[in-house]
């Protein structure tokens, strides 16, 4: 029997095995596969430890362990031993082994997320506007450094980390703890539950151009322009998930669900 801590996973997501019994582990398995599909976790990237995943998702470590084993059995995750070991995303393509899982999950999640993304874009626009009005010289220097880190990133993992730092600095420059808290909450809610932004190579150039524009407006104190740029930029997350859905539909292996 699952523990009471397993209330965090939505039981209505797609199942690993069509027609199979619904469990917390299969729901989490679907979300992990889909997170890999949309680039929340990239090949070669280390997943968070079991304990951290269990805490952030509100499930037991046993549930996390079962889900990781399911995804490992599909070849999408590999386990490495030693001090620097853990669960790492393998180079096996999700499109070859589990496109239907990603399709079913995204077909459920994207409609649910539409209003939330709209709200998130408005909030992030508000944050960017406040940052443009309140930024200091130290903020400017830190933002320009984060922008350069994003520009020279050599992997999607590095790009995602630089992206996270950059937006964290914009939020810090707004100097409002309530906005900081709200932004963190929406980041977690507007993804697949892992609190990680999806990132794929095909959207990197677009994200870089948008970062250049957004940081430029904040640095120059152009509040309304920063607001508009941030709102446009945060729609890219939904675009990334939609692109994942289209790839999954193109690789469908069975009849429509």
C-alpha positions as CSV (number, residue, x, y, z in Angstrom):
1,X,0.0,0.0,0.0
2,X,1.3,3.5,-0.9
3,X,2.0,5.8,2.0
4,X,-0.1,8.9,2.6
5,X,2.9,10.9,1.2
6,X,1.9,9.7,-2.2
7,X,-0.8,12.2,-2.7
8,X,1.4,14.5,-4.9
9,X,1.2,12.6,-8.2
10,X,-1.9,13.2,-10.3
11,X,-3.5,9.8,-10.9
12,X,-5.1,10.9,-14.2
13,X,-1.9,11.0,-16.3
14,X,-1.3,8.4,-19.0
15,X,-0.2,4.9,-17.9
16,X,3.0,3.1,-18.8
17,X,1.1,0.1,-20.0
18,X,-2.1,0.9,-21.8
19,X,-4.9,-0.8,-20.0
20,X,-2.7,-1.6,-17.0
21,X,-3.6,-0.8,-13.4
22,X,-3.1,2.8,-12.2
23,X,-0.5,3.2,-9.5
24,X,1.6,6.1,-8.3
25,X,4.7,4.5,-9.7
26,X,3.2,4.2,-13.3
27,X,2.0,7.8,-13.1
28,X,5.5,8.9,-12.1
29,X,7.0,6.7,-14.7
30,X,5.0,8.5,-17.4
31,X,6.0,11.9,-16.1
32,X,9.7,11.0,-16.0
33,X,9.5,9.7,-19.6
34,X,7.7,12.8,-20.7
35,X,10.2,15.1,-18.8
36,X,13.0,13.5,-20.8
37,X,10.9,13.9,-24.0
38,X,10.5,17.6,-23.6
39,X,14.0,18.3,-22.3
40,X,13.4,18.8,-18.6
41,X,16.2,16.3,-18.2
42,X,18.8,16.0,-21.0
43,X,21.0,13.1,-22.1
44,X,23.9,12.7,-19.7
45,X,22.2,14.7,-17.0
46,X,22.0,13.4,-13.4
47,X,18.5,13.1,-12.0
48,X,18.0,14.4,-8.4
49,X,18.5,11.8,-5.6
50,X,15.5,9.6,-4.7
51,X,15.0,11.5,-1.5
52,X,14.8,14.9,-3.3
53,X,12.4,13.6,-5.9
54,X,10.1,12.0,-3.3
55,X,10.0,15.3,-1.3
56,X,9.4,17.6,-4.3
57,X,6.7,15.3,-5.8
58,X,5.0,14.3,-2.5
59,X,5.5,10.6,-2.9
60,X,7.3,7.8,-1.1
61,X,10.9,6.9,-1.9
62,X,9.6,3.4,-2.8
63,X,7.4,5.0,-5.5
64,X,10.3,6.9,-6.9
65,X,12.5,3.8,-6.8
66,X,9.9,1.8,-8.8
67,X,9.4,4.5,-11.4
68,X,13.2,4.9,-11.9
69,X,13.4,1.1,-12.4
70,X,10.6,1.2,-15.0
71,X,12.4,4.0,-16.9
72,X,15.8,2.2,-16.5
73,X,14.2,-1.0,-18.0
74,X,13.2,1.0,-21.0
75,X,16.8,2.1,-21.4
76,X,16.1,5.8,-20.9
77,X,18.0,6.0,-17.6
78,X,21.3,4.3,-16.6
79,X,22.6,3.9,-13.1
80,X,26.3,4.7,-12.3
81,X,28.0,3.6,-9.2
82,X,30.6,5.5,-7.0
83,X,30.8,8.8,-5.4
84,X,29.6,10.7,-8.5
85,X,27.1,8.0,-9.3
86,X,23.3,8.1,-9.5
87,X,20.6,7.9,-12.1
88,X,21.6,9.6,-15.4
89,X,19.6,10.1,-18.6
90,X,20.9,7.7,-21.2
91,X,21.5,8.5,-24.9
92,X,18.6,6.2,-26.0
93,X,15.9,8.1,-27.9
94,X,12.6,8.3,-26.1
95,X,11.0,8.5,-29.6
96,X,12.2,4.9,-30.2
97,X,11.0,3.3,-27.0
98,X,8.1,5.3,-25.5
99,X,6.5,7.8,-27.8
100,X,2.9,6.8,-26.8
101,X,3.6,7.5,-23.2
102,X,4.8,11.0,-23.9
103,X,1.9,11.6,-26.2
104,X,-0.7,10.5,-23.8
105,X,0.8,12.5,-20.9
106,X,1.2,15.7,-22.9
107,X,-2.3,15.5,-24.4
108,X,-3.5,15.5,-20.8
109,X,-1.1,18.1,-19.4
110,X,-1.0,20.8,-22.0
111,X,-4.8,21.7,-21.9
112,X,-4.6,21.7,-18.1
113,X,-1.6,24.1,-18.2
114,X,-3.0,26.7,-20.6
115,X,-4.5,29.0,-18.0
116,X,-1.6,28.5,-15.7
117,X,0.9,29.5,-18.4
118,X,-1.2,32.6,-19.1
119,X,-1.1,33.5,-15.4
120,X,2.6,32.8,-15.2
121,X,3.4,35.0,-18.2
122,X,1.6,37.9,-16.5
123,X,3.4,37.4,-13.2
124,X,6.9,37.1,-14.9
125,X,6.1,40.2,-16.9
126,X,5.3,42.0,-13.6
127,X,8.6,40.8,-12.1
128,X,10.6,42.0,-15.2
129,X,9.0,45.4,-15.0
130,X,9.8,45.8,-11.3
131,X,13.4,44.6,-12.0
132,X,13.8,47.2,-14.7
133,X,12.6,49.9,-12.3
134,X,14.7,48.7,-9.3
135,X,17.9,47.1,-10.6
136,X,21.2,48.2,-9.2
137,X,24.7,48.3,-10.8
138,X,25.4,45.0,-9.0
139,X,22.3,43.5,-10.5
140,X,23.3,44.7,-14.0
141,X,26.8,43.1,-13.7
142,X,25.3,39.8,-12.4
143,X,22.7,39.7,-15.2
144,X,25.3,40.3,-17.9
145,X,27.5,37.5,-16.5
146,X,24.5,35.1,-16.4
147,X,23.7,36.1,-20.0
148,X,27.2,35.3,-21.1
149,X,27.1,31.9,-19.3
150,X,24.0,31.1,-21.3
151,X,25.6,32.2,-24.5
152,X,28.6,30.0,-24.1
153,X,26.8,26.9,-22.7
154,X,28.0,23.7,-24.3
155,X,25.1,21.5,-23.3
156,X,21.4,21.7,-22.6
157,X,22.1,21.1,-19.0
158,X,24.5,24.0,-18.8
159,X,22.0,26.2,-20.7
160,X,19.2,25.2,-18.4
161,X,21.3,26.0,-15.3
162,X,22.3,29.4,-16.8
163,X,18.7,30.1,-17.7
164,X,17.7,29.4,-14.1
165,X,20.4,31.7,-12.7
166,X,19.5,34.5,-15.1
167,X,15.8,34.4,-14.2
168,X,16.6,34.1,-10.6
169,X,18.6,37.3,-10.9
170,X,15.8,39.1,-12.6
171,X,13.4,38.1,-9.8
172,X,15.9,39.2,-7.2
173,X,16.3,42.6,-8.9
174,X,12.5,43.1,-8.4
175,X,13.1,43.1,-4.7
176,X,9.8,41.6,-3.6
177,X,9.8,38.4,-1.6
178,X,6.2,37.7,-2.5
179,X,6.9,37.8,-6.2
180,X,9.9,35.6,-5.6
181,X,7.8,33.0,-3.8
182,X,5.0,33.2,-6.5
183,X,7.5,32.7,-9.3
184,X,9.0,29.6,-7.7
185,X,5.5,28.2,-7.1
186,X,4.5,28.8,-10.7
187,X,7.7,27.3,-12.1
188,X,7.0,24.1,-10.3
189,X,3.3,24.1,-11.2
190,X,3.8,24.9,-14.8
191,X,6.1,21.9,-15.5
192,X,5.6,18.2,-15.1
193,X,6.0,18.3,-11.4
194,X,9.8,18.4,-11.2
195,X,10.2,22.1,-11.1
196,X,12.6,22.1,-14.1
197,X,12.1,24.0,-17.3
198,X,12.0,22.0,-20.5
199,X,14.9,22.8,-22.8
200,X,15.8,21.4,-26.2
201,X,18.4,22.4,-28.8
202,X,15.8,23.5,-31.3
203,X,14.6,26.3,-29.0
204,X,18.1,27.4,-27.8
205,X,18.7,30.1,-30.4
206,X,15.2,31.6,-29.8
207,X,15.8,31.6,-26.1
208,X,19.1,33.3,-26.5
209,X,17.6,36.1,-28.6
210,X,14.8,36.5,-26.1
211,X,17.3,36.6,-23.2
212,X,19.4,39.3,-25.0
213,X,16.2,41.4,-25.4
214,X,14.9,40.9,-21.9
215,X,18.2,41.6,-20.1
216,X,18.8,44.6,-22.3
217,X,15.4,46.1,-21.3
218,X,16.1,45.4,-17.6
219,X,19.6,46.9,-17.8
220,X,18.3,50.0,-19.6
221,X,15.4,50.5,-17.2
222,X,12.8,50.0,-19.9
223,X,10.0,48.7,-17.7
224,X,7.2,48.2,-20.1
225,X,9.4,46.7,-22.7
226,X,10.8,44.3,-20.1
227,X,7.3,43.3,-19.2
228,X,6.4,42.5,-22.8
229,X,9.7,40.6,-23.4
230,X,9.3,38.5,-20.3
231,X,5.7,37.5,-21.2
232,X,6.8,36.5,-24.7
233,X,9.8,34.6,-23.4
234,X,7.9,32.5,-20.9
235,X,5.5,31.3,-23.6
236,X,8.5,29.4,-25.0
237,X,8.1,26.7,-22.3
238,X,4.6,25.8,-23.6
239,X,6.0,25.9,-27.2
240,X,8.6,23.4,-26.2
241,X,6.1,21.0,-24.7
242,X,3.8,21.4,-27.7
243,X,6.8,20.5,-30.0
244,X,7.4,17.4,-27.9
245,X,3.8,16.4,-28.4
246,X,4.1,16.8,-32.1
247,X,7.2,14.6,-32.2
248,X,5.4,12.0,-30.1
249,X,2.4,12.0,-32.4
250,X,4.7,11.6,-35.3
251,X,6.3,8.5,-33.8
252,X,3.0,6.9,-32.5
253,X,3.5,3.1,-32.3
254,X,-0.1,2.0,-31.6
255,X,-3.7,3.0,-32.3
256,X,-5.0,6.3,-31.0
257,X,-5.8,6.1,-27.3
